[in-house]
Amino acid sequence: MSSATLSAGTAEQPPGQQRLSIALLSGGLDSATAAALAIEAGDRVIGLSFDYGQRHRRELQAAAALAEDLNLAEHHTIAVNLAAWGGSALTDAAIAVPTAGVEAGVIPSTYVPGRNTVFIALGLSLAEARGASRLVLGVNAIDYSGYPDCRPDYLAAYQTLADLATKAGREGHGAKLWAPLVTWSKTRIVQEALRLGVPIANTWSCYSGGERPCGRCDSCRIRDAALIEAGRPDLASRP
């Protein structure tokens, strides 16, 4: 995959037509910002969310609200029960959600085995069925200790697979993975979300599964620090 595919920016529209994109929409800040960037680029965007047995199910409500806030063309939620076999603090209640901070070079227990591989495959299926030219991803390799399925080399390899695995790809017009935030800091993501008018207060990032952000899990702390640095402590769970 070219660096242009992975980095932020406004790609050229197909001549004489509006580009259709599928955006994986978790309900969090990153995916909402990526979807908003696609809309700013002129895309018609369909949102796709996943009920995968996550303990923080509140994010599904946020995704539905964001689909309306961003005026997406459609929004679909698919059930894929990754909690059936657990293996992650996000899908197994027996594993505590970490609050001690992200240790450099260590993939935390909040990594969900195979999650993005499954989600991207389903997104590509929808993209091919609808004739979409882009799959918009809010993945980020900087935060969360660099989950293996959020890294540029993973996305590049997946693009190769997508081009080989789909009829559209074999014919030379398959969907391209677009991950504009992949190398951005969380503060830059917040700044871009503010510029784009993303309703940050309606996004959900907390991993703990409550009705209010806990302010202690890694996701809350990273988000709060970025909001404070960006000058919006009023949006942080713990200003």
N, C-alpha and C positions, 0 to 999 in steps of 0.2 A: 504494500500500500504506500502511496506517495505521502510525503509529509503534509501536502496540502489537504489530503483527505482527513488527516488526524487533527490538524490545527484549526484554530478559529479563523473565521473569515467568511466573506460572502462569495460563494461559488456562482458561476454564471448560470442563468436560467436557460433551459432549452428554448430555442428560438420559437416564438409565437405561442408558447403554452406555459401554464403554471406548473412548476415542479411539485410532485406529490411526495411527501415524506412520511415515514412512520417514526414516531418518537416513543421510545420506551419511557414511560412516565411512572416513576416510583411514588411520587408525592413529595419527594425531597427537593431541596433547593437546587441541587446540581441538574437533575433531569428537567426541572421546570425552566432553568436558565438555558439549557441546550435547546429545548423546544422553542423558547422565545427567540433565540438566535435564528432558528430555522424560519420562524414566522417573519422576523425582520428581513430575512433574505428573500422573502416573497413566496415562500412555500405554502402550499395547502397541507396542513398537518393532521394526521390521524394519530391519536394517542393509544398506547397499548400498555396495560398494567397487569400485574400478576399477584394473585392470591396464592402464595406458596407456603402457607402455614406459618408465616412470620409472627413472632410474638408481638411485634409493634404494628398490629393491624390498623391502628389509627392512620397509618400512611395511606391506606386505600381510600379512606374518606377524603384525605387531602388531595389525592390524585383526581378523584371525581370532581372536587371543587375547582382544582386547577384547570381541568379540561374545560370547564365553563368560563373561568376567569380569562383563559387564553383564547377562548372562542375556537377551540379545535373543531375540525370538520366532523370528526367522530371520536368516540372513546370506547374502548373495549377492555374488559377485565377478564382474564382467563385464570382458572384454578389449576395449579400445578403443585401437588402436595409434596414439597421437598421435606416437610416435617415428618413424613412417614418413616424416614430413616435418620433424621437428625444430623448430628455431626457438627452443629454450629450453635453458638450461643443465641442466635436469632431464631432458631427453629426447635431448640431442645430446652425445655424448662429446667432440666437437670444441670445445665451448664450456665454458670453465672455470667451476666453481661459485665465485661471488664470495666473498671472505673479507675484503674491505676495509671492510665496513660499509655500511649502507643510507644512500644519499644522499637527503636530503629532496627530494621533488618529482620524483624520477627513478624510473621503473618499472624494476626490476632485470631482469637476464637470466634470473632464475629464473621469471619470468612465463611460463606455458605458453599459447600462443595458443589461445583458444577453449575452454580446459579446463572452466571452470565452466559455460559455456553448454551444452556437450555433456553434462556430468554432471547438471546440473539437469534437462535435457530427459529423460534416461533415468530420473531419479528420479521425475519427474512421470508418466512412462509407467507405472512400477511402481505409483505411488500410485493412479492412475486404475484400473488393472487390479484392484487389491486393495481399492479403496474407502477408501483412507487419506485423512484430512482434513488432514494436515500433512506438509510436507517439511522436515526439520530440517537446518539447515546450520551448520557451524562456522566460517563465513567471518568474517574480521576486517579492518576497514578501517584500523586504527591501525598495525599492524606491516607490514613488507614494503613500505613506500612506497606503500601504498594501491593494490594491484592493481586494475585497472579492473573486474574481475569479482568484486570483494569489497566494493563500495561500496553504500551505501543506495540511491542513485539507480538503479543497475543492477538491484538486487533489486526495487525498485518497478516499474520498466519490465518486468521479467521476469514479475512477478505479473500485470500487465495482459495480457501475451502469453499466459500460462498460462490465464487466464480466458477468452480468446478462442479458444485453440487446442485446447481439450479439450471433449469432450462434457459431462463433469462440470462444467466451468467455465461452459459455456453454459447449463447447467441450474441454475446457482447454488450448486453444492455441490462445486466443485473444490478441490483441495488448496491450502493456503496456505503460502507460503514463510515459515519461521520461523528467523530468524538471531539468536539471543539474545545472541551475543558480538560483534556487528558493531562496536560502539563501545567495547568494553572494552579496557583495557590488558592486556598479557600478565600482569602481576602479579595483577590482579583475576581473570583466568582461572585462574591457578594457585591462588589462594585459594579460588575456588569449587570447583575440582576437589578440593582437599583436604577441603573441607566435605562434598562429595558422596561422598567415598570412592573417587574414580576412581583406579585403579591406575596412577599416573603413571609408575612405573618400567617398566611394560609398554607405554607409548606410544613412538612413534618420530617424531622431528622432523628428524633430520639429513638433509641433501641430498647428502652426498658419496658415498653408495653403499657404504660399508664395513660391516663387521659390528659395529663399535662407533662411537658418535657421535664425530665429528671434533673437536667443540668449537671449530671455527674458522669454519664457514659462518655466514651471517647467521641462519639458523634456530636453530642451536645456541646462538649467542651471545645472541640475544634470549630464548630459553628459559632458558638458564643464569642470565642476569641477573635474570629474574623469579623463578626458584626461590630464588636467594640473597636477594633482597629480601623474599620471602615467608617466609624463615626455614628453607628446606629445601635448604641447599647440598649435602646428602648425595645429592640426586637430580640434581644438575647433572653434566654431563660433565666440567667443569673447575671444581671447587669453589673 
